[in-house]
Amino acid sequence: MPDFAISTDPAVQAQLDRLTLLSPGADILGLDRITRLLARLGDPHRHLPPVFHVAGTNGKGSTCAYLRAAIEAAGLRAHVYASPHLVRFNERIRLAGTLIDDPALAALLGEVLDAADGIGASFFEITTAAAFLAFARTPADACVIEVGLGGRLDATNVLPAPVACGIAALGIDHEAFLGSSLVGIAAEKAGIAKAGVPVVTLAYPPEIAARVEATVDAAGATLIARGSAWDAVDGRYRDAMGTLDLPEPALAGVHQRDNLALAAAMLRHQSAVAVSDAAIRTAAATARWPARMQRLRGGGPLTGRIDPRHGVWLDGAHNESAAIEVACGWPRISRGERSALVLGMLANKDAGAVLRHLAGVVDHVVAVPVPGHAHHPPAELARQARALGLTADVATDPAAALDLLARSEPEAVLIAGSLYLAGTVLSANDEVPV
């Protein structure tokens, strides 16, 4: 699953070019290659600050953002490993609160690529090894590690003993790797469980919850499930240690309440990193996670194409479960007024499922390509939107889409369908994540 990473720094780009040439054409899940690569590097994953490991189909990145914000609100430093990047490869590796700089990144990738000779490691495996090496060498108080794909066979699952694992919302995605059974996907995600480690989960339907519980029990881990060990209703979090009033998250969308509560439960069910309830409350307001129901800066090179009174929002929603969350939250964000959707989706995603849910909350769809990736033809997306009773057009890119929409003056615009598309949007509006 190549990420087509590019950099404006020549030294970083030289290493990314090497990475593209050496990696297999598609990720092959498994822990053998990453284990051998890390051994050549001195097993840095065994020398990290306390680790919070987070899996899930949707919401795991936001949960990581709340974890980081709470740890920093406690006056501590956190390393963060996340994927994919939106604009710059550097976004994947945050060292003690700051994105890795280009000189350090170029040297790090070069070192790992040299060590990987003959192993056949994938893009993600090399990136993971680079992050662990950087984290082992740089002092910090905690690590927040986001699972890339699945869990059981994800490269991050070499971590020997996290202080807490978390499993966010579950849904169907990456079928080529994980299959189309939600029960099977749940087992793969729960495969990050380790003996003696608390595994904190949201509430799931009975069959899925039973599979998660069985997987966690088989690993010798401790299940901390929502609805039994902890819960959160209308901002009131509770567990055996007491209650905690959580503010409304600054990140938009009703689903962010669940992600914040999951992060709170992970922090409260471990003792290696001291994070107070006050710091968790602060995290609700300070967490930032670009391209997840993010309101773009008005008057930018991209958003300046439409009336400044009308908001433009960006979300990477690319699967059915994410579309359901967006559809539930969008009327509140748009205030129920006439709105439009700019949509671009990768070819391996279920565009019909995404459109079916978003069709109920928008009036007009403008379909666009996803630059540099195999994608659904915009004309086909527009055809599907018209079949659902929507007005639909095609455009060459988001800028052209907003130019077209400026004539119909929607009250709110949502750009969605792919994190890769989101990256081009942020870059075009001069909002590079920092």
C-alpha positions, 0 to 999 in steps of 0.5 A: 500500500504505497503512500507516495510520500514526497518531501521538499527537502532533498535529503529526505526525498532521497531516502523516500525514493529508496524506500519506494524502490525497496518496499514490496508493491503491497503490504504483507501483514506479519511480524517476522520482517519487522522483528528481524529489522528491529533486531538489527537496530538493537531492538529499540522497541524494548527501550521506549517510555511507557506506551499507549497502543491504540487500534480501531477502524475509526477514531483511533487517531483522535483517541491518540490526539486526546492521549497526547493532549492530556499527557502534555497538559500534565506537564509531560512529554509524549512521543507519537507515531501516527499514519498516514501523513496528510502533507509531510511525511514528518507528521508520522513521527512526533518527538517529545511534542515536536514533529521530527525535523528534516535533517533528523528524518533523513538520517533516521530513514537512511540508517533504517534502510541500510539495516533493512537490506535483504529483509524486504520490509514494507514502507510501513515496517521501515517507518515503524522501525524508524519511529521506534529508533527515534523514540528510544533515543529521545527522552520523553515520558510516554509514547502514543502509538497508533496501529496502522492496519488491523492489530494482530499482525500490524508492525506496531504489535511487536511492542512487548508490554504497553501500559494500556491498549485501547480499541476504538470504534470498529467497522469494515475497512481494508477488506483485502487484508482483514476480510469483511466479517466484523467479528473477524475484524474485531479479533484482529484489532483485539490482537494487540492485547498482551498478558497483564495489560489493560485493554480498554474498549468501547461498547460493541454489539454482543457477538463482536464484544464476545469475540473481543473478550475471548481474544483478550482473555486468550492473551492473558490481558485484562478487559476494561469494557465500556458498559461494565468497567467504565461508562460515559453518558452526557459528558459524565464519565464513571468507573470504579475510581469515581466520576469525571465531568468531561467537557464538550470536545473541541474536535467536532462531531458527536463521536468525539465524545466517545474517543475522549472517553476512551482516552480518559479510560485508558489513562485512568486504568494505568499507573505508569504515567501520572495524568490527573483528571484536570489534565484529561479535562484540558485535553478536551479543549486542546486536542488537535487532529487535522482532517477530522471534521476540521473547519478550514481557515476562511479566506485561504487560497482554497476557501477564499473561493467561496463566500466567507460567511459559508464554512468549509469543513474537511474530513477523511471519512472513507468507509461506511462507519465513518460516513455514519458518524459524519452523517450523524454529526453534520446537521449540528455542524451545518445547522441543518442548512443547505450544504454541499459535499466535495467527494473523492475516494480511493478505488478500493473503498465502498463509495456507494456505502459512503454516499448512501449515508451522506446523501441524507445530509447534503444537497449537492455533490461535486466529485473529484479525483484523488491525486496520485492514487487509484480512485473512483472516476468522478463521473461514476461518483456523480452518477451514483449521487444522482441515483440517490436524488442529489444534484451532482457535478464533477470537477478536476480538483477541490479548487475547481469544485469550490469555484463551481459551488460558489455559483450555487452558494451552499451554506456549508461545504464538506470535503471528504472521502480520503485522507490523501485528498484531505492532504492536498486540501490542507496543502492548497489552503496553506494549513500544513499540520505542525 
